[in-house]
Amino acid sequence: MKDVAQHAGVSTATVSRVLNGHAAPTPETRQRVLAAIEELGYRPNALARSLRTTSTQTLGLVISDLLNPFFAEIARAVEDEARSHGYCVVIGNADENAEQEATYVRTLLDRRVDGLLLCPANDDPALVREVSAGGVPLVLLDRTVREATCPVVRADGSEALTSLARRLVGAGHTRIGVIAGPQNTSTGRERTAVLTGALGGLAQVVHGDFRQESGSQAAARLIDDGATALVAMDNLMGLGALGEIRARGLRVPHDVALAVFDDQPWFSLLDPPITVVAQPTVEMGRAAARSLLALIDGRQPDDVRLTAKLVLRGSLGEAEL
């Protein structure tokens, strides 16, 4: 600021007023300051300014896996909503690793973000308690943790999974393979409980880790055990399962029926198109950003629970008739 003031022939107080949108002594003075800023390439120190304003106009978002298209779409929706309110979003990729998640969360807090959106890597509440104890506004997205007291934005797939189970049973499947997510995540646990409960004793469960390779390995075990239908509990495990089916020369749905929790744009372009439980990802991301901004504004938003829907496309065969 001193360099800008000297270059423009004004005081640092005048530079500060221009930077903060206040009136300069004259329009000509304002133009000299703006010209000096442009010529010198001056950028205000956001962290230093935040010490005075208590706001950096930034939000932190830590997602579970940036390679997962589901989380990438959510991140885009969060960013779009935040930008419409004058905020920028800084994103950290936990890579489904609790230690990496904690590193990103603490780094974002050190950068004085105004609030934090977190897709927890597991259901351990320790990190959430740490953030809450520091007084930083926090919203959980997609997943929750034990004893969470902060707002949670998520989708409920219970009705869609129950409908899927009824169709599979009605089509005569008696050995239905469930490629489940990790049981130390709320989504992994809850989706598995709903589907296996609806299938009764017909479910064969193999746990994966929400990654493609684990889906392939789980599908191999389940097919070897005689499964005639597979349900993968996230899109990457679903891709792994589809790859294993094709690697064996089997056909969907003639040899093995397939359904996936989470939709992706290319699922409808495959042959056959993949039947999915589709979550409203854009609405989830935007709702989470709005909830966080409400907290920052001193309001207390309610939890948001949106509805996932079963989208039938042909990969279940007779179960879709």
C-alpha positions in Angstrom: 0.0 0.0 0.0 2.9 2.4 0.7 4.3 1.7 -2.8 0.9 2.4 -4.3 0.5 5.6 -2.3 3.9 6.9 -3.3 3.3 6.0 -6.9 -0.1 7.8 -6.9 1.1 10.7 -4.8 -1.5 10.1 -2.1 -1.6 8.9 1.5 -1.9 5.2 2.5 -5.2 6.1 4.0 -6.5 7.2 0.7 -5.4 4.0 -0.9 -7.2 2.1 1.8 -10.4 4.0 1.2 -10.3 3.2 -2.5 -9.5 -0.5 -1.9 -12.5 -0.7 0.5 -14.9 0.9 -1.9 -15.2 4.3 0.0 -15.1 7.7 -1.7 -11.7 9.2 -2.5 -11.2 13.0 -2.0 -11.8 13.5 -5.8 -12.6 11.3 -8.8 -9.2 12.2 -10.2 -7.5 10.9 -7.0 -9.4 7.6 -7.2 -8.3 7.2 -10.8 -4.7 7.8 -9.9 -4.9 5.2 -7.2 -6.5 2.6 -9.5 -3.9 3.3 -12.2 -1.1 2.9 -9.7 -2.6 -0.4 -8.5 -2.8 -1.6 -12.1 0.8 -0.5 -13.0 2.3 -2.0 -9.9 0.3 -5.3 -10.0 -0.8 -4.7 -6.4 -3.0 -7.3 -4.7 -4.3 -6.8 -1.1 -3.3 -9.5 1.4 -6.6 -11.3 2.1 -5.4 -12.8 5.3 -4.2 -9.5 6.7 -7.5 -7.8 5.7 -9.4 -10.6 7.4 -7.8 -9.7 10.7 -9.6 -6.4 10.5 -12.8 -7.5 8.8 -13.1 -11.0 10.4 -14.1 -12.3 6.9 -12.1 -13.7 4.0 -15.1 -14.3 1.8 -13.9 -17.9 1.3 -15.4 -21.2 2.1 -13.5 -24.5 2.6 -14.8 -27.7 1.1 -13.1 -31.0 1.9 -14.5 -33.9 -0.2 -13.9 -37.6 0.1 -12.5 -38.3 -3.4 -12.0 -35.8 -6.2 -11.7 -38.6 -8.8 -15.3 -39.7 -7.9 -17.6 -37.9 -10.4 -20.3 -37.7 -7.7 -18.1 -35.5 -5.5 -16.8 -33.5 -8.5 -20.3 -32.6 -9.4 -21.2 -31.6 -5.8 -18.0 -29.5 -5.7 -19.1 -27.6 -8.8 -22.6 -27.0 -7.4 -21.1 -25.7 -4.1 -18.8 -23.4 -6.0 -21.6 -22.1 -8.2 -23.9 -21.3 -5.3 -21.0 -19.7 -3.2 -20.0 -17.5 -6.1 -23.5 -16.2 -6.5 -23.2 -14.9 -2.9 -19.8 -13.4 -3.4 -17.7 -16.2 -1.9 -14.8 -18.3 -3.3 -14.4 -21.9 -2.5 -11.1 -23.6 -1.6 -11.2 -27.4 -2.1 -9.3 -30.2 -0.4 -9.3 -33.8 -1.5 -9.2 -36.3 1.4 -8.8 -39.2 -1.0 -10.9 -41.3 1.4 -8.2 -41.0 4.0 -8.9 -39.7 7.5 -5.4 -38.3 8.1 -5.3 -36.5 4.9 -8.8 -35.1 5.6 -7.6 -33.8 9.0 -4.6 -32.1 7.3 -6.8 -30.3 4.8 -9.3 -29.2 7.4 -6.7 -27.8 9.7 -4.9 -26.1 6.8 -8.2 -24.4 5.7 -8.9 -23.3 9.3 -5.4 -21.8 9.4 -6.2 -19.9 6.2 -9.2 -18.4 8.1 -12.0 -19.6 5.9 -15.4 -18.2 6.9 -16.9 -21.7 7.1 -16.3 -25.3 6.2 -18.2 -28.0 4.3 -17.0 -31.5 5.0 -17.8 -34.9 3.4 -16.4 -37.1 6.2 -14.0 -39.9 5.3 -15.4 -41.9 8.2 -17.9 -41.6 11.1 -15.4 -40.7 13.8 -16.7 -37.4 15.4 -13.3 -36.2 16.7 -12.5 -33.9 13.7 -16.0 -32.5 13.7 -15.7 -31.7 17.4 -12.4 -30.0 16.9 -13.8 -27.7 14.2 -17.0 -27.0 16.2 -14.9 -26.2 19.3 -13.1 -23.5 17.3 -16.3 -21.8 16.6 -16.0 -22.2 12.8 -19.4 -22.7 11.0 -19.5 -26.3 9.8 -21.9 -28.3 7.6 -21.6 -32.0 6.8 -22.3 -33.0 3.2 -23.5 -36.5 1.9 -22.2 -38.3 5.0 -22.6 -37.7 8.7 -20.7 -38.7 11.8 -21.7 -40.1 15.2 -23.4 -37.6 17.5 -23.2 -34.8 14.9 -24.7 -31.6 16.1 -24.0 -29.4 13.0 -26.3 -29.3 10.0 -26.2 -32.2 7.6 -27.2 -32.1 3.9 -27.7 -35.6 2.3 -29.9 -37.7 0.1 -32.2 -40.5 1.3 -32.1 -43.5 -1.0 -34.3 -45.8 1.2 -37.4 -45.8 -1.0 -35.4 -46.3 -4.2 -33.4 -49.2 -2.8 -36.5 -50.8 -1.4 -38.2 -50.6 -4.8 -35.0 -52.0 -6.5 -35.0 -55.0 -4.1 -38.7 -55.7 -4.8 -38.0 -55.7 -8.6 -35.1 -58.1 -8.3 -36.9 -60.5 -6.0 -40.0 -60.3 -8.3 -37.9 -61.2 -11.3 -36.9 -64.4 -9.6 -33.3 -63.6 -8.5 -32.4 -65.7 -5.4 -28.7 -64.9 -5.2 -28.3 -61.1 -5.3 -24.8 -59.7 -4.8 -24.4 -56.4 -2.9 -21.1 -54.5 -3.4 -21.3 -52.5 -0.2 -19.3 -49.4 0.9 -17.1 -49.2 4.0 -19.0 -49.8 7.2 -17.2 -47.0 8.9 -19.1 -44.5 6.7 -22.7 -43.5 7.3 -23.5 -44.0 3.6 -21.8 -47.4 3.4 -23.7 -48.6 6.4 -27.1 -47.2 5.8 -27.4 -48.2 2.1 -26.3 -51.7 2.9 -28.8 -52.0 5.8 -31.7 -50.8 3.7 -31.0 -53.0 0.7 -30.2 -56.2 2.6 -33.2 -55.7 4.8 -35.5 -55.5 1.8 -33.8 -58.5 0.2 -34.2 -60.7 3.3 -32.0 -63.8 3.1 -31.3 -63.4 -0.7 -28.4 -60.9 -0.3 -24.8 -61.8 -0.5 -22.6 -58.9 0.7 -19.0 -58.1 -0.1 -17.6 -54.8 1.1 -15.6 -52.5 -1.0 -14.0 -49.1 -0.4 -15.9 -46.8 -2.9 -13.1 -47.3 -5.4 -13.3 -49.0 -8.8 -10.8 -51.8 -8.1 -12.7 -52.9 -5.0 -15.9 -53.1 -7.1 -14.1 -55.4 -9.6 -12.8 -57.7 -6.9 -16.2 -57.8 -5.1 -18.0 -58.6 -8.3 -15.5 -61.5 -9.0 -16.2 -63.0 -5.7 -20.0 -62.6 -6.0 -20.2 -64.0 -9.5 -18.0 -67.0 -8.5 -20.5 -67.6 -5.7 -23.4 -67.7 -8.1 -24.9 -64.2 -8.0 -27.2 -63.5 -10.9 -27.7 -59.8 -10.0 -25.3 -57.2 -8.7 -26.0 -53.9 -6.9 -23.0 -51.6 -6.4 -23.3 -49.0 -3.8 -21.5 -46.2 -5.6 -20.6 -45.4 -9.2 -16.9 -46.2 -9.1 -17.5 -49.7 -7.6 -20.3 -50.0 -10.2 -17.7 -49.4 -13.0 -15.4 -52.0 -11.5 -18.3 -54.5 -11.4 -19.2 -53.8 -15.0 -15.6 -54.2 -16.0 -15.4 -57.6 -14.3 -18.6 -58.8 -15.9 -17.3 -57.9 -19.4 -13.9 -59.3 -18.7 -15.6 -62.7 -18.2 -17.5 -62.5 -21.4 -20.8 -62.2 -19.6 -23.7 -60.1 -20.8 -25.8 -57.5 -18.9 -28.6 -58.3 -18.1 -28.8 -61.7 -19.8 -26.2 -63.3 -17.6 -25.9 -60.8 -14.7 -28.3 -58.0 -13.9 -26.6 -54.8 -12.7 -27.7 -51.7 -10.8 -25.6 -48.9 -9.4 -26.1 -46.3 -6.6 -25.3 -42.9 -8.1 -25.8 -41.8 -11.7 -23.3 -40.6 -14.2 -23.8 -39.0 -17.6 -22.3 -41.8 -19.5 -24.3 -44.6 -17.8 -27.2 -43.8 -20.1 -24.9 -44.2 -23.1 -23.7 -47.7 -22.4 -25.3 -50.8 -24.0 -27.4 -51.6 -22.1 -27.8 -48.3 -20.3 -27.3 -48.8 -16.5 -30.2 -48.7 -14.1 -29.2 -46.4 -11.1 -30.3 -44.9 -7.9 -29.8 -41.2 -8.8 -29.0 -38.7 -6.1 -29.8 -35.0 -6.7 -26.1 -33.9 -6.6 -26.5 -30.4 -7.8 -29.3 -29.7 -5.3 -27.2 -31.2 -2.6 -24.2 -29.0 -3.3 -26.2 -25.8 -3.6 -28.3 -26.6 -0.4 -25.1 -27.3 1.5 -23.6 -24.0 0.5 -26.8 -22.1 1.4 -26.8 -23.9 4.8 -23.2 -22.9 5.5 -23.9 -19.2 4.5 -26.9 -19.2 6.8 -24.6 -20.3 9.7 -22.1 -17.6 8.8 -24.9 -15.1 8.9 -25.9 -16.2 12.4 -28.9 -18.3 11.5 -29.4 -22.0 12.4 -30.5 -24.0 9.3 -32.3 -27.3 9.6 -30.9 -30.5 8.2 -31.6 -31.1 4.5 -32.6 -34.5 3.4 -33.3 -34.8 -0.3 -34.7 -37.9 -2.1 -32.8 -40.2 -4.4 -34.8 -41.8 -7.2 -34.7 -45.2 -9.0 -34.0 -44.7 -12.7 -34.8 -47.8 -14.8 -32.8 -48.1 -18.0 -32.6 -51.8 -19.0 -29.6 -53.4 -17.1 -31.9 -55.3 -14.8 -33.7 -57.2 -17.6 -37.0 -58.7 -16.5 -36.9 -56.9 -13.2 -37.8 -53.7 -15.0 -40.9 -55.1 -16.7 
